[in-house]
Structure formats: C-alpha cells, structure tokens
Amino acid sequence: MKFTLSWLKDHLETDATLDEIAERLTTLGLEVEGITDPAKKLAAFTVAKIIEAVPHPDADKLKLCKVETLIDGKREIQQVVCGAPNARSGIFGIFAPSGATIPVNGMVLKPTKIRGVESNGMMCSERELELSNEHNGIIELGEGFEVGTPAAEALGQNDPMIEIAITPNRPDCLGVYGIARDLAASGLGLLRQGNIAPVAGAFENPVVIAIEPDSDTACPVFAGRLIRGVKNGPSPEWMQRRLRAVGLRPINALVDVTNYISCDRARPLHVYDAAKLQGGIRARLGREGESFTALDGKSYDVDAEMCVIADDAGVLGLAGIMGGEASGSTGATTDVFVESAWFDPIRTARAGRRTGIVSDARYRFERGVDPAFVVSGLELATRMIVEICGGTPSEITIAGRAPEPEKRVLFDPARTQKLSGLALDVSEQTNILSALGFKVTPQGALLDVLAPSWRPDIDGSADLVEEIVRVHGLDKVVSVPLPRPEGIGPSRGHGRAAARPAGAPCARRARAGRNRQLVLHSGEGCGAFRWRR
C-alpha cells in the first residue's frame, strides 16, 4: 500500500515528523517497506529565469543564455549554453548549478566550455529530473514563481511517498483513511471526520439495476446512479500527482476519481458510459460460453461460478475484478453510470485466480471491502465527479441489501494481561477499542464489544487483545521467562561445552534406543534435548 504524506494529512491532523510517522506505523503492525522523498534528489535545483537568450556564436542549434539564479541568498547571473528549442528570454525554468547531480544519469555538473563558450550549470528538462520522458525542451513554469524557489516546491515534488506492508487480515488499511485511523488511535494525531454528506438526486434513475435470484450470495447489494451532462477530460493536477506517486497512470477524470477513492477509502467503484449500455444492468452468475474483452484489452471466458455485471446484450465486466472495454468511459462520455457494490471475497478470489487478472479492485474485494460503505462510496464519487466534470446526478437505486456482519465479543479485560503481560486499566483498553471504531458497552466486569463493519478479521477475545497491545505499544511488552514446568531441572552444561564450536554436535548425546526417554535439556553443551535410560 502506497500513499503520500500530504494524502495522509488530509485525514490525520498531526505535527509528527515523517520519521515519527514511519516508526509508529511499524509498531502498529503496518510495517514500512520504504520511503521515497523526491525532494531530496531535487535539493540542489531551483527556479531560475532566462533574462536573455541569443544564438551561440559557433553553433546554429545552441543558444547562449543569461540565467538569473539565487545562490546563497544572492541573485547572480549565470551563463548557460542550452540546446533546447524553447529556450527564450523571459521564461522561468529549473536550474541545476555546478556540483548538482542530474537524477536521470547521475552526471555531476561542473563548469565547462561548449564550442568554445563557457557554460555554468544547465536548464533542465522533465526527463533529466525523472518527472516524465519529455525531453524535447526545458521545463517551462508559469508566472508567479520567485527566482530561487526550490524546484521540489515549484514542481509539486515535495510530497514523500510511504509504502507499507499490509497483512491479509487488514483490508481496512488498503485505504489511506484506515491508516490515519490507526495512527490517531495510537495518539499520533486527530482523525478528521470522514462523514460524507449525501448528494441530492435531481431525477429518478432511468437505469434499471437488479441482482438475479441465484446471485444474491455472490453480490448481496448493488447500487448505482446516473450522472447526466458530464464533461470528461483530464483530472486535476493534484489528483494526477497522487495517483502517479502510488504507481497509477491517470486516464481521465471519471476513471481517476474511482481509482482515487479506491486508494483513499478502500472502496473500489466502476463507471460505465451510459450511452453504451443496452437495457438494464444486473449482477448475475456467468454462463458457459460467455466472454468479454476487459479494460486490459484481453478477452476472458467466464463460467457459472463467476459473478459478472451484464446488460441485455451480455457481459460488461467481471464483478469486483475488472470492467469491460466496450462500456468504458472516454473523452466523449457525457452520461455516466456509477456502480458501487459488494462482492463475495471468496468467489472474487477464485475468479481472479482462474482468469489470472490482477487488479487493485480484486486485491481489495478478495480481502474484504467494508459492506457498510457501499452507498457512502457512491455519494463520495458523485460529489467528486460533479465538482470536476459537472453534470446532474439522479437519485440512487439500490438492489439487495448490504450484509451486516455483527461480530460481537464478550470480552474480559483481564485477558489482556494474561496473554500479553501488560496490566492496562479497563478505561485505557476501552478508549483504544473505541478509537479504532469498536462499540464498547460495559457488562459488569466484562465488555460487550461490537466490531466495526470494516474489520472482518475480528473473531474472538484474542483478536481484541492484539488490537489493544499493538496500539498501546508492542515495544512496551516486557520479555519474561516462562515458569519452569514441574520435573524439569535447572539448565546445566557439560563442563567442556565452551570449547566446542557453535553448532557442532554434542559428543555426549547418545543415540535413541528403545528403552530411552527424551528429556528436555537447555544446557549449552547439548542442543535442545538429551536422552536417558
């Protein structure tokens, strides 16, 4: 799971440093696998202005530029020989001074002469800074930048990217909001409320949606709405930056919104070009002989064990895994149908393995998406689409009913000390569970604990102890020796054990015989056991 620091701070109000956040994530069980800070490799680069660009006296394709820079707080004019066709007077770009290392090739700049003319530093292209493959010209910044502004700030490259390992039992942390919740519960900040106000529908949804009777276990709930009059195009720059940072390619605003919400709230969605739908849209089981061409351009056969989304003409996509190419949104889309559903994790995983499709949607659905966020996710997508693309939304249509996994545990707080050795007040244990979204009700000396809908991994009291201990701090669990069972004597060596190389077999260990008894032994002179008659 990847996310940027600014993305996390959309949901977490905190003054913690990047290092403090990384350390806390690991202690919470969300192990940090890596941090990429693009600002570090751009530390030497700054905004500069070309105040004059004239032809090189001895090269037709080169220009001699006077570049205004800020070095050690003082404005200076540097002479730079530049071969970019767009180098001209008056533009702002990114300047690399002598001594800077160019990210794309590791070249260290130094003063030099190019065709007999002195050159100090260089004006950079996007490819040279590893921002893209564009290298036909130098970077052109718009107006409003000051000479000397750090390049990372001007280019929006000052947002560190954090990558964490997510164990299969934590699907809630496949969204940035879930990660922020864990950090807030541990005391590292305040969780910003993630409530989503509904968007009023202006007309009745004309798209008929349904779940076929034999498919209600594969897809218990299917919701959607039509948005008319959208203007699809590129998504906002801030959204594209975040998607690129986590390894997703921006496609268009409609698709980018669904990908963004999938990463932000662990809620996969799908959008269809409504003009390409034929009749109603429904969730059902596949039929032998059916196939469809997916968004990856490949054709896949479906079978009766797979859940599909279909219209009157046939299969539109594989539920919870990947949509079809034929109904996908494009720049010409004006009416869009937005889908939000909940699909059975086991059936999704089986279909994914059979087809070999690997997608972000499958990764989340097969681990367990929050069933209570179906409609809220649709409302969030509607709000973002209308803000970015315009349009008028219909009312929401819902087929089926979201499953309500009431996982209730009658919890004895004393079990925390028994399993972990930590003596924590009942109030502290209650506060930790409540901060994580559990509903806690005292029942005499016990606690009635209701797990939130986004935690399908909670099954018993041991799971609650794990939650309490990891948030309180695994580093606070003291290592103590286990009590010695009756009949086991104190450990002792064989006298000359220290002279034996580590790992070498014990010379006094006898071979096992029919009438010998295995006795635990922890002395250094014998590995882990010895035999005696």
N, C-alpha and C positions, 0 to 999 in steps of 0.2 A: 504494500500500500504506500503510495507516494502522495505527498501534499506539500505545499509551500508554507512558510512561516506566516505570511500575511493572510493566507486562506484560513489557517488555524485561528488566527486572531480575529477573524470575522465572527467566530463563535466563542472565543475564550478571551476574556478581559484579564490581561496579565502583564506584569512588568518583568517577568522572568527572562533571563537571557537564553540564547539558543542552546548553550551548553547545559543550563539547568533543565530546560525542557527535555533535551535528549536523555539526560540522566534519569529524570523522573519517568519518562516513557519506558525505559528499560526496567526500572524497579517495579513498574506496574504490569510487567509481562508483555509489553509491546516493544520488543527488542529493536533497537535502532540498528539498521544494517548499513546505513551510510547517510552522509550529509553532503550535499553539493551546494557550495556557495559561489555563484557566478561572479559575485562582486570581487572575490579575491584575485581571479585571473585578470580582472579589468582594473585593478587598483592603480596602475600607472597611467591609465588612459583618461583623457579629459576632453571636454568640449573646447573646440577652437574655431576661429573664424578666418576664412581666407579673405584677406583685405585686398589682395592683388594677385592676378593670375595672367602671366604673359607667356608667349611661346618660348620654348627653350632655344637658345641661340644656335645649337648644333644638333637638334633632333626635332623632326616635324611632329611626332606624336607625343612629345613630352611638353610639360608646362613648368614654368618657374613660378612658384607661389610664395608669397609672403603671408605667413600664418601668424595670427595673433593668439598667443597662449598665455597661461598663468603658471609660472614656475616659482615655487617657494613664496607664493603670495604676491609676486611681482609680475606685471604684464611685460611680456617680451615678444619680439618679432623674430620668428624662425624662418629661415629659407629652406623650402622643401621642394624637391623635384618630384613631380607627380605625373603619372601616365593615364590617369582616369579621364574619360571623355567628358564627364560632368563637372570637373574641377573648374570653378569660375569665381570671380570676385563676388563677395557678399554672402556666400553660403556658410552655414555652420556645419561642422562635421566632428569626427572623433580623431584626436591627435595622439600619436604614440611618440613619446620623446626618446632621445638616445638613452640606451640602457634598458628599455622596455622589452619584454619577451612577447612575440606575436603568438597568440594561442594556437593557430592552425598548424604551425610548423615548428614552433619552438625557437625561431630565429631571434637572436638578441641584436637589437639595433645599435648601430654606432655611427658616428659621423663618417660620411664617405663622399666621394666625388662621382657624379653620374655624367658621363660625356663631358668631363672637364669642369663641371659646375658643382660646387659644394652643396650638400644636402644634409639637413639635420632632422632626424625623425621622419615620420610619414603620416599621411592621412589614410584612414583605414576603410576597407570595405566590410560588408557583413560577413563574408566568408572568412576573412582574416581574423575576425573576432569570434568565429564559430557561432554566429547568430543564424545563418542560413547559407545556402550555396550561391547566393547572389554575389557576383564579383565583376560585373560589367561597369561598375563605378563606385566611387566612395560613398559612404553614408551621408545622406542629406537630412539634417534636422530642421524642423520648422522654426519659426520665430519664437521668442520667449525664453530662450536659454541664455545663460550667462557664460561668458568665457571662463574656463576653469572649473565648471561644474563636473563632478565625477561622471565618467562615462556610464558606470553602472546605474546611477540615478537617472541620467538622461535617456537611457535605453530601456529602463524598466527591468534591469538585470540585478537588482539589489534585494532579491527575494530568495533566501536559501530554500532548497528543496530537501525534505526529510523523507527517508524511506525506512519503513518499519516492517518487521515480520509479523504476520497475523496468523495465529494458530486457528485450526478449523472450527474451534468452538466459539470464536468471537466474530461472527458476521456483522455485529453492530459497529465494529471498528473498521469496517470496509467503507465507512463514510467519515469525513472529517469531523462532522458533528459528534459522532460517537467517541472519537478520540478526545475531543475537547471535554466531553462529559467526564471521562475517566480522569483527565488532568485536574478538572475542577473539583472532583470528589476527593482527590488527594491533597487539596489545599493549595494548588499552584495558581489559582485564579478563580474568576467567577464565570460561570456558564451563562452566555447570553441566551435569553429565551428564544426558543425555536418555533414558537407558535406561528401558524400560518393562517391568515385571515382568508375566508372563502371569497371567491370572485363570483359576483352575481351573473347568472346567465341571462342573456337578452332575448333568447328564443328557445323553443323546445328543440332538443337534439333530434335531427332528422335521421341520423344513422341508427338503425335498429341493431342492438347488440344482444347476444344471448350466449348461454352455456348449454350445450346439449346434455340431455339427462344422464347419459353414461359417462360424462366427463367431469362431473362435479367434484370428484376427489382429485383429479389432475389439475383443475382450475376452479377452486371454490368461489372466487369472486373476480369479476371482470368489469372495469369501469372505463368510461371514456366520454369525451365531449368533442364537438366540432368547433373550430375557430375559423370564421369567415373573414376574407379580405386581408390576409396577412401579406406582408412584403418580405419575402425571404431574401437573404443576402449574407454577407459576412457577419459573424458575431462580433460583439465589442472587443476591442483590443485587450482589455483586462482579462476577459474570458479566454481568448485565444492564448494569451501568455500562460495562464494557469494550466490549460489543457496541454500545451506543449511541454510545460515543466514536468508533468506527470507522464509524458510519453504518448499523449493522444494527439492525433492530427485534426486540426479544425477543418470542418467540412462546409457547413452552412449554419446559419443561426438556429434553425429548427432542430437540427441534429445535435448541434453543440450544446443546446440547452438540456437535452436529455442526457448527454454524456456528463455534463457538469453536475446535474442533480444526482446521477448515479455515484459519482465520486464524493459529492458533498453530503448526501444523506443516505447512501447505500440503498437507493431506490431506483432500479432500472425502469425506464419508460420506453415507449416507442411512438414514432409519429408516422402517419400514412398520408400520402397525397389523396385527399378525399375524392378528387376527380377520377382517380384510377380504381376506386372501389366499385364493385358490381353487386348491388343488393346489400343485405345486412352483413354484419361482421360477427363471427362467433368463435368461441373456443370449443374445440372438439378433439376427439382422438383421430389419428391419421387412418388412412385406408390404404390397403395394399395396392400398389401400382401408382400411387401419387408421388409427385416430386415437385420441387420448386428450385428456382435459382436465387441463392441468397445474396446478401449485400457484398459478400466477398467475391462475387462473380462465378462461384462454383454451383453446380447442380447437385441436389441431395435427394435421395429417396427417403420416404417416410413409411412407417408401419403402424400397426394398430396399437402399439404400446406407447407411441409418442403423442404428446399433446401439441396440437397445431392451432394457429389462428387462420381462419379461412373466410372467404366471402362466397357468393353464389357461384363464382367461376372456378374456385379451387383454393389451394393452399397459398396463404400470404406470407407465412413465416413459421419457424419452429419456436413454440412458446418458451419464453424465458431464455432463449439462446441467441437467435438471430432472425431479423426480418428479411423479407424478400426484396429483390431488386426491382421488380415490376411496380410495386406500390410505394417505393421510396420517395421522399421529398427532394425537390430540385429547386433551382433558382426560379423556375416558372410556377411553383406551387403557390396558389392563392387561398385555397381552403384546406385546412389540415385537421385530421382526426388524431387526437392524442389518446393513447392507451395507457392504462395503469392497471395491473392485475397482480394476482398472487398465484404462483405455480408450485406444485408439489416438488420439494427438493430432490427426493429420490428419483422420481420419474425424469426430472430435468437432468440429473447426473447421468442416468442411463442413456438418455437420448444424446447427450453430449458425447459420451464415450462411443456410441455406435456410429455417429456421424463424424466424429473427430473434430468437431467445431470447437475452437477455443475462443471465448469471448468474455468481456467484462460482465455482461449480463449473466451468462451461465455461471461464472465464478461466484457471483453473489447469490443467485437463486438456489444453487445446489447446496449452499451453506445455510440458507435460511434468511430470507428478507422479512422485515417487520410487517406482519399482516395488517396491523392497525394503521399503517401509513399509506395505504392504497389511495384513499381519497385525498389525503393531505398532500401526497406527492403530486397528484394530478392538479390540485389547486396551485401548488408552487410552480409547476411547469406552465400553467395557464398564465399566471401573473408575469413570469419572465418573458414568455412569448409575446404577450400583448405589449409589454414595455419595450421590447426590442424590435418586434416586427409589426406591431399594431394589430388590428383585427378586432372582431367582435365574437365573444365566446357564447356558446349555447349553454343550456343547463347540463348538469352531469347526469348521465344514465348509468345505473349500477345493476349488473346482473349477478345473482348469487349473493353470498354473504361471506365476509372475511372470517376465517377461523379464529376462535378465541381460546388460545391455549392457556388455561388457568392453571399455572404451575404454582401450587401453594405448599409451603413447607412449615410445619410446626417446629420451630427452632429453639433449641436450648442454648442460650448464650454461653453456658459453661463449657460447651463442646469446643469452643474456640481455643480455650486454654488446654483442653485435653489433647487436641490434635496438633496444636502449634507451640504450646508452651507460653503463649502470650496471655497475660492477665489483663484483659481490657474491660472497662466499665460497660455495662449494658447500654448506657446512653451513647457512648462512642460507637459501639457496634451498630446501634440503631441509626445514628447520624450517617455513618458510612453507607449503609444499605440504602437509606433514603436518598442520599446524594447520587447514588447510582441508578435511581429510578424505581427501586423496590418500594412497595407499600407495606409498612410495618405496623402491626397492631398488637399491643400487649395482651397476653392471655395468661394472667397470673405470673408465674415465674418464667413462662415461655413467651415466644414471639411468634405471632402468625404473620408469615412473610409471603407476599404475593409477588412473583417475578414479573418484570415488565415484558411487554409483548416482543421487544427486540432482543430478549435473552433466551433463545430456545435451548441453551446448554444447561440451564439450571434444573436439577432433578432431585436434589436432596440436601441435607444439612451440611455435608462435606463441601458442597459447591459454595454454600454461603460462607463457610469458614475461609475458603480460598479467596473469596471476594474481600472479606474483611481484612485478611492478613496482607494481601498484595497492596491494598490501598493504604493500610496503616504503615506498611513498610516491611518487605521481606528481609531487609538488612537489620531489622530490629529483633529478628528471631534468633535467640541465643542457642549456640550449639552446646548440648549437654550429653554426657554419656548415658546410654540406656542402662537400666538396672540389670545386674548380673543374675541370670536365672539360677535357681537352686540346683546344686550339683556341679556347677562349673567353677573350678578353682581359679585363683588369680593367675594372670599370664606369667610365664617364665620362659627364659631362653634355654639354650643347650650349652651355655658356657662359651664355646668357641664360635658362636654364630656370627660375631662381629667380623671374624676373619674370612667368612665365606662371601664371595662376590654376590652382589644383589641379583636375585633372580635365579641363582643356581639351586639345584635340587638339594634337599636336606639329606645328609648321609645317614641319619638315624631313622628315616622314615621306612618302616617295614612294609613289605608287600601285604596286601589284603589277603587274609586267609578265611577259611570257612568259619572258624570259631573266634574270630576277632571282632571287636566292637569299635565303631567310629566314634571318636570323642573330639569335640571342638577344641581347638588349641590356638591361642593367639600369640604365642611366644615368637620372637624374631627368628629363632633357629629353625622354625618349621612353618611352612607357608600358611595354611589355614586350618589344618587338621592333623591328627596323628592317630595311629592305630594302637590298641592294646588288647591283650587277651582277657 
